[in-house]
């Protein structure tokens, strides 16, 4: 666990450096990717410690309380302050984002309005970072579904599903650069594709699956 703690510390430093000075640390946001791999690893390790048995109701209750109890306080207080500090447009966006944050769907809302996380005009939304909370909540839901599969399917079959989900998610996440690369070298390609949204869960699922597979097949 010391290695996990060190990785978490490194990820936090990368993210802080990126937000302090994105010009000098343009790839600091990769700390988020590290956190997702760690999340998958720790979730699977937790399940293994319980002999692959987990009480879904208890699991959901603990995760919901841990994630959303602080949010239930932060969102209204932030909006109250926003009434005095934000202009009408930013306050309207913040109010909608805050509402979706409370139901664990802030990332979907931000993707729908096509908010650019890295754009300067996004800085007026105080709930912009809540996309990660929504991704985490949705990952927990998917993991709970995986726990159900563990009860009824052979363990090797479930591990194979993690491989398939991870590879599929990776291809989806990088479909845009793969498409452009194939196009540049003259190979036949499908119709024009759009870059995947920074906020969505499924294109990031491969990172969680990578952590899960590291727990299932620990390196020698």
N, C-alpha and C positions, 0 to 999 in steps of 0.2 A: 504493500500500500504506500510505502514511501515514494516509490517511483510514480504512482498515480498523483500523489500530492505535489510532487515536483513538476509533473506535466501540467497540472492545474495552475500552479504558480506561474509557469512559463506562459500558458495561455492567457492568464489575466494580465501579465506584463505586456504581451503583444497587443492585446485589445486596448489597454490604457495608452500605450505609445501611439497606436493608430489614431485614437480620438484626440490625443493631445497635439499630434503633428502628422496628419495623413500624408503630407508631401514627403517627409523624411522616412516615414514608416508605412508605405503604401500597402504592404501585405500583412500588416498587423491583425487584420480581421480574420486571418487564418486561425487565430486563437479560438474563434467560434467553432471551426471545424474540429479542432482538437477536443473541445468540450463535448461535441456530439459523439465522437468515438469513445471517449471516456464514459459517457452516459450509457451507451450500449454495452460496454464491457461491465460496468458496475451493475446494471440491471440483470444481466445474465449471471454474474457471479452471485448476486443475491438470490436468484432463483435456484441456482445449484446448491447453495447452502441449505435451502429448504427442501432438498431432495426432490426438486422439480415440482413441488406443490406450493401453491400460493392461494390465499383467500382473496378473491378478486374484490369483494366488498371492502375488506380491510385495506387492501392495496389502494383502491380508488379513494377511500376516505382520507388516508394519510397524505396521498399526493395532492388531492384537492385542497385540504386544509393548509398544507405547507406552501403551495403555490399561490392560492387565491385569497387566503386570509389577509396577508399584507396588501394585496391589490385592492381589496374591498375598501381599505382605508385610504390608500394612496390616490386612487382615481378621483373620488369626490373632492378630496383636499386639493389636488392639483387643478381640477376644473374650477374650483372656487378661486384659487389664486389666478388662474387664467382669465377669469372675468375682469381682472384689473390689469393684467400684464400683456394679454394677447389681443391682436386686432380681431375683427369679426370673422374673417375668413379662417384664420388659424384656429380660433376658438371653436368654430363649427367643425373643422376637421378633427380637432382634438376631442371634442365631445363624441363624435362618431367612433373614433378610434378607441376612446375610453370605454364606450359601451360594448364594443366587440371584444375588448380586452377582458371584460368581466365574464364573458362566455367562452373565453379561450379561442377566439377567432380573429384576433387583431391582424395576424399575418394575411389572412384571406382578404380582409377589407383593404389593407394597404396594397395588396397585389391588384385588386379590382380597380382601385383609383390610380393605379400605375405610379405610385409614389416611388421615387428613386431614393434609396437609402443614402446614396453617396452624393446627392445633389444638395447644393447650398439652400435651395428653397424648401427643403424638408426639415430644416433645423427649427422651424416654428412649431412643430408638432411634438409636445412633450412626451407623447406615448409612442414615439417612433420605435424605441428599443423593445417595446412589448411584443414585437413580432417573435422574438426568441422564446418568450414565455409561452406563446401560443404553440409554437413548434414543439416545445417540450411537452406540453399537455397532450398534444396530438400523438406524439411518440409514445407517451404512457398508455394511451388508448390502444394503439397498435400493439404495444407490448402485451397488454392484457389479453388481446385476442390471440397472441402467440402463446400465452400461458394455457389458454383453452386447448390449442392444438397439441401442446405437450402432453395433455392428459389422454388424448385419443389417438395420436399418431405415433409411429415409431420415431425415436429420437433422431435417427439418421435422416428420415424423411423431412422432419422439421428443419434440421440443419441444411438440407438441400434447398428448402424453401427460402431460408435466409440467404443462401448463395444466389438463388434466382432473383429474389427481391433486390439484393444489393447490386447485382450486375445490371438489372433492368433500370434501377434508379440511377446508376452511374451513367448509363447510356443516355437516359433522358436528360440528366443534368448537363451533359456535355454534347447533346445532339446538335446544338448550334455550331460550335467550333468544329465538330466532326464533319458536319455537312459542308462547311466552308472549306475544310481541308480537302475533302474528296472532290469538291467542285474545282479547286485550284489545280489539282493534279489530273483533271480531265476524266474522272470516273463518273459513271451515271449516278445521279443522286435523286432523292425524292424532292417534292416541292419545297419551296422556301420555308424554313422553320424560324420561329422566334426564339430569342434567348429566354431561358427559364427565369422565372421571377426569383429575386434574392430572398423573398419572404416565404416561399412555399416549402411544405414539409416533404413531399414525396421525392423531389429531386435531391434532397439531403438525406434521404433514408439510407443510402449506401454507406454513409459514414457511421450511422448507428449500427448497421448490419456488420460493418467491419469490426466494430468493438465487440459485438456479440460473438462473431466468429473467432475473434482472438481469445475470448473466454472459453469457447467450445474446443478450439484447437490451439492451446497455449504454445508459443514458440519454445523450442528446446533450449 
